[in-house]
C-alpha cells in the first residue's frame, strides 16, 4: 500500500511532458532540417520568444561575472543560452537559479517549454539534410552547437543590409585568419535595461589571450565604425556573412 501510494503521488507530481507529435507534423516544409513541430507559427509565440531571447542575451551584461551562467564563454554559448532559456517556464525558481538582475513581465512561449519539447533538451540541429522522422532516434540534434552549426543548420539568411535587422536576428561573420573563424552577434534593437539611443548589438568576445573574454554591447552605429574593418556589418565587408533568423521563426506563409 505504501509503495502504491508513493507511485501514485509521484505520478501526480511529475511535470507533464510534451504532447505526442501527430504523424502529419513530422514534416519540414522549408527543407532546412528543422521539423515543423518545433516552429513557432503563432505570432504571439514568435513575439514572446524574441522578447525573452533578446532580454536573456542582454541580462548577463548586468550580472557580476561569477553570477552569470558558467556556460557563457564565447559568442555561440551566449546565443545558445538565450535561445534555450527563452523557451523555459519563467517562474521565480527559474529567475533565482539564474540570479537575474530583473525579470520583465513578458508572456511565455505556449507551444512547448524547454526541456519538455518534442526533442527533449536536444534543441539544435547538427546534421545536414532535411528533417525526417528517423532523425528523432539519431544524432541529428544535440544540446550543443558551435557558431558554424548555428549558421548552417539552425538559421536562414535574411539579407546583408543590417539596417533591416529585427530584434533577435543574428549577425554572422567568418574571419578566415582565426582558428575558430565563425562568429555570431545578436541584434537587440532597443535595450530593456538602458534607455540609451540604440539600436544595440550584443556578443561575447570569446577568450582574449589568457583572459576569459567579455560581453560587449555596442550600438549598431558603433559596430558599423568598428576600428577593425573586418568586424563592420557592411555589405562590402567579405567577412560579414549577413543577417540571419532562427528557423523556428521562419515564415510559413
C-alpha positions as CSV (number, residue, x, y, z in Angstrom):
1,X,0.0,0.0,0.0
2,X,2.8,2.4,0.9
3,X,4.6,1.7,-2.4
4,X,1.4,2.1,-4.3
5,X,0.6,5.4,-2.6
6,X,4.2,6.6,-3.3
7,X,3.9,5.8,-7.0
8,X,0.5,7.4,-7.3
9,X,1.9,10.6,-5.7
10,X,5.0,10.5,-7.9
11,X,2.8,10.3,-11.0
12,X,0.8,13.3,-9.8
13,X,3.8,15.4,-9.0
14,X,5.8,14.6,-12.2
15,X,5.6,17.5,-14.7
16,X,3.7,16.6,-17.8
17,X,5.9,16.1,-20.9
18,X,5.1,17.4,-24.4
19,X,2.0,16.2,-26.2
20,X,2.8,13.5,-28.7
21,X,3.6,14.8,-32.1
22,X,1.0,13.9,-34.7
23,X,2.4,12.0,-37.6
24,X,1.4,14.7,-40.1
25,X,3.7,17.1,-38.3
26,X,6.8,15.0,-39.0
27,X,7.5,17.4,-41.8
28,X,10.0,20.1,-42.8
29,X,8.2,22.5,-45.2
30,X,11.3,24.6,-45.8
31,X,13.7,21.7,-46.2
32,X,16.1,23.4,-43.8
33,X,16.4,20.5,-41.3
34,X,14.1,22.0,-38.7
35,X,11.0,19.9,-38.0
36,X,7.7,21.8,-38.4
37,X,6.7,20.7,-34.9
38,X,9.4,23.0,-33.5
39,X,8.4,26.1,-35.5
40,X,6.5,28.8,-33.8
41,X,3.6,29.5,-36.1
42,X,1.6,31.6,-33.7
43,X,2.7,35.3,-34.0
44,X,2.2,35.7,-30.2
45,X,4.7,32.8,-29.6
46,X,7.2,34.4,-32.0
47,X,6.9,37.7,-30.3
48,X,7.3,36.0,-26.9
49,X,10.3,34.1,-27.9
50,X,12.0,37.1,-29.5
51,X,11.4,39.2,-26.4
52,X,12.8,36.6,-24.0
53,X,15.7,35.8,-26.3
54,X,16.8,39.4,-26.5
55,X,16.3,40.0,-22.8
56,X,18.3,36.9,-21.8
57,X,21.1,37.8,-24.2
58,X,21.4,41.2,-22.6
59,X,20.8,40.3,-18.9
60,X,24.3,38.7,-18.4
61,X,25.9,42.1,-19.2
62,X,24.4,43.4,-15.9
63,X,25.5,40.4,-13.8
64,X,28.7,40.0,-12.0
65,X,30.9,37.5,-13.9
66,X,30.6,34.9,-11.1
67,X,26.8,35.2,-11.2
68,X,26.5,34.5,-14.9
69,X,25.7,31.1,-16.2
70,X,29.0,29.3,-16.4
71,X,28.4,28.1,-19.9
72,X,28.6,31.6,-21.3
73,X,32.2,31.6,-22.5
74,X,32.1,32.6,-26.2
75,X,29.7,34.0,-28.8
76,X,27.9,30.8,-29.6
77,X,27.5,30.0,-25.9
78,X,25.7,33.3,-25.2
79,X,23.4,32.6,-28.2
80,X,22.6,29.0,-27.1
81,X,21.9,30.2,-23.5
82,X,19.5,32.9,-24.5
83,X,17.7,30.6,-27.0
84,X,17.2,27.7,-24.6
85,X,16.2,29.8,-21.6
86,X,13.7,31.8,-23.8
87,X,11.8,28.5,-24.2
88,X,11.7,27.7,-20.4
89,X,9.0,28.3,-17.9
90,X,9.9,31.7,-16.4
91,X,8.9,31.4,-12.8
92,X,10.5,32.6,-9.5
93,X,12.6,29.5,-9.1
94,X,14.0,29.9,-12.6
95,X,14.9,33.5,-12.1
96,X,16.5,32.8,-8.7
97,X,18.6,30.0,-10.2
98,X,19.9,32.3,-12.9
99,X,20.5,35.2,-10.5
100,X,18.8,37.5,-13.0
101,X,19.1,41.3,-12.2
102,X,15.4,41.7,-13.2
103,X,12.6,39.8,-14.9
104,X,10.2,41.6,-17.3
105,X,6.5,40.8,-17.3
106,X,6.6,39.0,-20.7
107,X,4.3,36.3,-21.9
108,X,5.7,32.8,-22.4
109,X,6.0,30.7,-25.4
110,X,3.0,28.4,-25.2
111,X,3.6,25.8,-27.9
112,X,6.1,24.0,-25.8
113,X,8.5,24.7,-22.9
114,X,12.1,23.5,-22.6
115,X,13.1,20.8,-21.8
116,X,9.6,19.3,-22.4
117,X,10.0,19.7,-26.2
118,X,9.4,17.1,-28.8
119,X,13.2,16.7,-28.9
120,X,13.6,17.0,-25.2
121,X,16.8,19.0,-24.5
122,X,18.3,18.5,-28.0
123,X,17.2,21.8,-29.5
124,X,19.9,22.3,-32.1
125,X,20.2,20.5,-35.4
126,X,23.8,19.4,-36.0
127,X,23.4,17.1,-39.1
128,X,23.0,18.1,-42.7
129,X,19.9,17.5,-44.7
130,X,16.1,17.9,-44.4
131,X,14.3,16.6,-41.3
132,X,12.9,13.0,-41.4
133,X,11.3,11.0,-38.7
134,X,14.5,8.9,-38.4
135,X,16.2,11.9,-37.0
136,X,14.3,11.5,-33.8
137,X,16.3,8.4,-33.0
138,X,19.7,9.5,-34.4
139,X,22.3,12.1,-33.5
140,X,20.8,14.8,-35.8
141,X,20.0,17.0,-32.9
142,X,22.1,18.0,-29.9
143,X,22.3,20.3,-26.9
144,X,25.5,21.9,-28.2
145,X,26.1,23.7,-31.5
146,X,29.0,26.0,-32.4
147,X,28.7,29.2,-34.4
148,X,29.1,27.5,-37.7
149,X,26.5,24.9,-36.9
150,X,24.0,27.5,-35.7
151,X,24.5,29.3,-39.0
152,X,24.3,26.3,-41.3
153,X,21.7,24.1,-39.6
154,X,19.5,26.3,-37.4
155,X,19.2,29.7,-39.1
156,X,18.3,31.0,-42.5
157,X,19.6,34.0,-44.4
158,X,17.6,37.2,-44.5
159,X,19.7,39.9,-46.1
160,X,23.1,41.7,-46.0
161,X,21.7,45.1,-45.0
162,X,22.0,45.2,-41.2
163,X,19.7,48.2,-41.1
164,X,16.8,45.8,-41.9
165,X,17.6,43.5,-39.0
166,X,14.8,42.8,-36.5
167,X,15.3,42.2,-32.8
168,X,16.5,38.7,-32.2
169,X,18.2,38.4,-35.6
170,X,21.8,37.1,-35.7
171,X,24.8,38.7,-37.4
172,X,27.3,36.1,-38.6
173,X,31.0,36.6,-39.6
174,X,33.7,34.4,-41.0
175,X,37.2,35.5,-40.1
176,X,39.4,33.2,-42.1
177,X,42.6,34.2,-40.3
178,X,41.4,32.8,-36.9
179,X,41.5,29.3,-35.6
180,X,37.7,29.4,-35.0
181,X,36.6,31.5,-37.9
182,X,32.8,31.7,-37.4
183,X,31.4,34.3,-35.0
184,X,27.9,35.4,-34.2
185,X,26.3,38.5,-32.7
186,X,22.7,39.2,-31.6
187,X,20.8,42.2,-32.9
188,X,18.9,43.6,-29.8
189,X,17.2,46.7,-31.2
190,X,16.2,48.7,-28.1
191,X,17.6,47.7,-24.7
192,X,15.4,46.5,-21.9
193,X,17.9,47.8,-19.4
194,X,19.1,51.1,-20.8
195,X,17.1,54.0,-22.2
196,X,20.1,55.0,-24.4
197,X,19.9,55.7,-28.1
198,X,20.4,52.2,-29.6
199,X,19.7,50.2,-31.5
200,X,22.2,47.7,-29.9
201,X,24.1,44.6,-30.8
202,X,25.4,42.2,-28.2
203,X,28.0,39.5,-28.3
204,X,30.6,37.6,-26.3
205,X,34.2,38.1,-27.5
206,X,35.3,34.6,-26.5
207,X,38.7,34.2,-24.8
208,X,41.1,37.2,-25.3
209,X,44.6,35.7,-24.9
210,X,44.7,34.3,-21.4
211,X,41.7,36.3,-20.3
212,X,38.2,34.7,-20.5
213,X,36.8,37.5,-22.7
214,X,33.8,39.7,-22.1
215,X,30.3,40.6,-23.2
216,X,30.1,43.8,-25.3
217,X,27.0,45.8,-26.3
218,X,27.9,48.5,-28.9
219,X,25.3,50.4,-30.7
220,X,24.8,49.4,-34.3
221,X,26.4,52.6,-35.4
222,X,29.4,52.0,-33.2
223,X,29.8,48.5,-34.7
224,X,29.5,49.9,-38.2
225,X,32.5,52.1,-37.3
226,X,34.5,49.3,-35.6
227,X,38.2,50.1,-35.5
228,X,38.9,46.8,-37.4
229,X,37.0,47.0,-40.7
230,X,36.5,43.2,-40.8
231,X,34.1,43.5,-37.9
232,X,31.9,46.1,-39.6
233,X,28.5,44.7,-40.6
234,X,28.6,46.3,-44.1
235,X,27.6,44.8,-47.4
236,X,31.1,45.4,-48.8
237,X,32.8,43.5,-46.0
238,X,33.6,40.0,-47.2
239,X,34.0,38.8,-43.6
240,X,30.4,39.7,-42.8
241,X,28.1,36.9,-43.9
242,X,24.8,38.8,-43.3
243,X,21.7,38.9,-41.2
244,X,20.1,35.5,-40.3
245,X,17.0,34.4,-38.4
246,X,16.2,31.3,-36.4
247,X,14.5,28.5,-38.4
248,X,11.8,28.2,-35.7
249,X,10.7,31.7,-36.7
250,X,10.7,31.1,-40.5
251,X,7.6,32.5,-42.2
252,X,5.3,29.6,-43.2
253,X,3.1,31.8,-45.3
